[in-house]
Amino acid sequence: MKIDWAALGSVFGVSLVVTVALVGLFTLGIMGLSRRERAVAQGDSAGLAVTGAYACFAACAAAVAYGISLIVA
């Protein structure tokens, strides 16, 4: 049996980058919701923060769905 170390390293690198990107995107969503809570406490509007948070969560869900579709196919 011969292991293709270059392919294994490539898979590891891509999975590491995608994981860090998803965590960062989810963190941005949480920060957007946090800003909404802060704005509500101050009596301000935070429509842009909520829209950004929902967009981040939707992008995370889309990336997870795409990953699952790659695994299933």
C-alpha positions as CSV (number, residue, x, y, z in Angstrom):
1,M,0.0,0.0,0.0
2,K,1.3,3.4,-1.0
3,I,0.1,6.6,0.8
4,D,-0.1,9.8,-1.3
5,W,1.3,12.2,1.3
6,A,0.8,15.2,-0.9
7,A,-2.9,14.5,-1.3
8,L,-3.3,13.8,2.5
9,G,-1.6,17.1,3.3
10,S,-3.8,18.9,0.8
11,V,-6.9,17.5,2.4
12,F,-5.7,18.4,5.8
13,G,-4.8,22.0,4.7
14,V,-8.2,22.5,3.1
15,S,-10.1,21.1,6.0
16,L,-8.2,23.3,8.4
17,V,-8.8,26.5,6.4
18,V,-12.5,25.7,6.0
19,T,-12.9,25.0,9.7
20,V,-11.2,28.2,10.7
21,A,-13.4,30.1,8.2
22,L,-16.6,28.6,9.5
23,V,-15.7,29.3,13.1
24,G,-14.9,32.9,12.1
25,L,-18.2,33.3,10.2
26,F,-20.1,31.9,13.2
27,T,-18.3,34.2,15.5
28,L,-19.3,37.2,13.3
29,G,-22.9,36.1,13.6
30,I,-22.7,35.9,17.4
31,M,-21.1,39.3,17.5
32,G,-23.9,40.7,15.3
33,L,-26.5,39.4,17.7
34,S,-24.6,40.8,20.6
35,R,-24.6,44.2,19.0
36,R,-28.4,43.9,18.6
37,E,-28.8,43.2,22.3
38,R,-26.6,46.2,23.1
39,A,-28.6,48.4,20.8
40,V,-31.9,47.3,22.2
41,A,-30.6,48.0,25.7
42,Q,-29.7,51.6,24.6
43,G,-32.9,52.1,22.7
44,D,-31.2,52.2,19.2
45,S,-31.9,50.2,16.1
46,A,-29.6,47.5,14.9
47,G,-31.1,46.3,11.7
48,L,-27.8,46.0,9.9
49,A,-26.2,44.0,12.7
50,V,-29.1,41.5,12.7
51,T,-29.1,41.2,8.9
52,G,-25.4,40.6,9.0
53,A,-25.7,38.0,11.7
54,Y,-28.4,36.1,9.8
55,A,-26.3,36.3,6.6
56,C,-23.4,34.8,8.5
57,F,-25.5,32.0,10.0
58,A,-27.0,31.3,6.5
59,A,-23.5,31.1,5.0
60,C,-22.5,28.6,7.8
61,A,-25.6,26.5,7.1
62,A,-24.9,26.5,3.4
63,A,-21.3,25.5,3.9
64,V,-22.3,22.6,6.2
65,A,-25.0,21.5,3.7
66,Y,-22.5,21.6,0.9
67,G,-20.0,19.5,2.9
68,I,-22.7,17.0,3.7
69,S,-23.7,16.8,0.0
70,L,-20.0,16.1,-0.9
71,I,-19.9,13.3,1.7
72,V,-23.2,11.7,0.5
73,A,-22.5,12.0,-3.2
